[in-house]
Amino acid sequence: MKDLVLIGGGHSHAIVLKMFGIKPLPGVRLTLISDVLHAPYSGMLPGHVAGFYDYDECHIDLRSLAEFAGCQILIDRAIAIDFNKNLVICQTRPPVNFDVLSVDIGSTPATLSVPGAAEYAIAAKPVPEFLASWNQLISERQNHPEKPLRIAIVGGGAGGVELALNMQFRLGKEEGRGKKEEGRGKFGNGFCNGCNGCNGCNGCQEEGRGKKEEGRRKREENLENLSSEIHLFHSGAELMQGHNQRVRRRLQEILISRGIQLHLKEKVCVVKKSEKETNPQFPTNYQISCKSGLELECDRIFWVTQASAANWIRESGLAADSNGFMQVNDCLQSVSHPNVFGAGDIAAMVNYPRPKAGVFAVRQGKPLFENLQQFLLGKPLKPFVPQEQYLGLIGTGNKRAIASRGSLMWESALLWYWKDWIDRQFMQKFSNLPKTRNTK
């Protein structure tokens, strides 16, 4: 019996588990170490922030997936690897033996270099902690939609831009709901300031209908004066530097037109608690300080900067690049430890460097599964070549999207629905799994 241990429930490992359930390997014992039971799917998270998807629609149920694969699942966080004894060291559980190891733990935004960021900012990853903070904020807005709110987002890449647009849409929706309730109280029964209990005269009804239509139009066009502000900080002169000029220019236009305040060429150097009086409804006020001298008081700070790797990858002795990401060869195999494989954001292909994007993790799932089985069977591994370019579909928060690929750009509501279809098709692969797996 050989022990194959998977660390992390990322996109690649979800596909590996599904394929092991379809094509099991006799004599292999599977173990998954994950700190969550439901793994977020990155493609649908911006839509979840905007309120288009509920929790279950954008999370993979790892427990049912592990059951289908005949895999033991341990809810814990790996913190080290002891290669002398072939053990994975966990945060709370006893060490786990392995013969073959695969790592797919994703990445987190780099905050350590900025004093106060790790303590006071909300990182976009790990996703469960981010969503808990976001849901708390939405709950506060639902109870007090009229209260002033200022959000700062640090990081002007695709993740930060998409987060800003989807956050603004959701906050506007909550504020609009609050104003709709207020309007219903004034006009729902036909009363207005000029009537004395007229019980629904045509004038009052038409006035209420007109104001409701006007409010709906303004909310859709993001022209209504919202009580919330969003500030986007980026150290570069242009947003989204991994995309073409047309995409960058168009998204900057959209951000500005919707009132999202851009702070370009502003390097955040300190995050701290505010010394001013705090808003009683939002008592956790903070201050962002930039190298230029710019300072901003805000109620929440979301951190979406360049990805960083878990420290234990390098500390365990695995070969890593200058940013700490695990180096793998064309077969997704560690260049320093042949019995260790890696995929997703945590892995850096030596011969094919690519951006940290979910599309690459999804494409690595099948070749990772095949090479894990080949290695366990003692057969030659199969090289994998990732695509050079990929289609980026960036949601703008209003059920529209912008497509970016190489020098091409396309903007349409149809793109959002196409993206929605692609994402739902992917998630469908992990739904309605058979209770018993193939045992051939």
Buried (B, 14 or more C-beta within 10 A) or exposed (E): EEBBBBBBBBBBBBBBBBBBBBEBEEEBBBBBBBBBBBBBBBBBBBBBBBBBBEEEBBBBBBBBBBBBBBBBBBBBBBBBBEBEEBBBBBEEBEBBEBBBBBBBBBBBBBBEEBBBBBEBBBBBBBBBEBBEBBEEBBEBBEEBBEBEBBBBBBBBBBBBBBBBBBBBBBBBBBBBBBBBEEBEEBBBBBBBEEBEEBEBBEEBBEBBEEBBEEBEEBBEEBEBEBBBBBBBBBBEEBBBEEBBEBBBBBBBEBBEEBBBBBBBEBBBBBBBEBEEEBBEBBEEBBBBBBEEEEEBBBBBBBBBBEBBBBEBBBEBBBBBBEBBBBBBBBBBBBBBBEBBBBBBBBBBBEEBEBEBBBBBBBBBBBBBBBBBBBBBEEEEBEEBEBEEEBBBBBBBBBBBBBBBBEEEBBBEEEBBEBBBEEBBEBBEBBEEBEEEBEEE
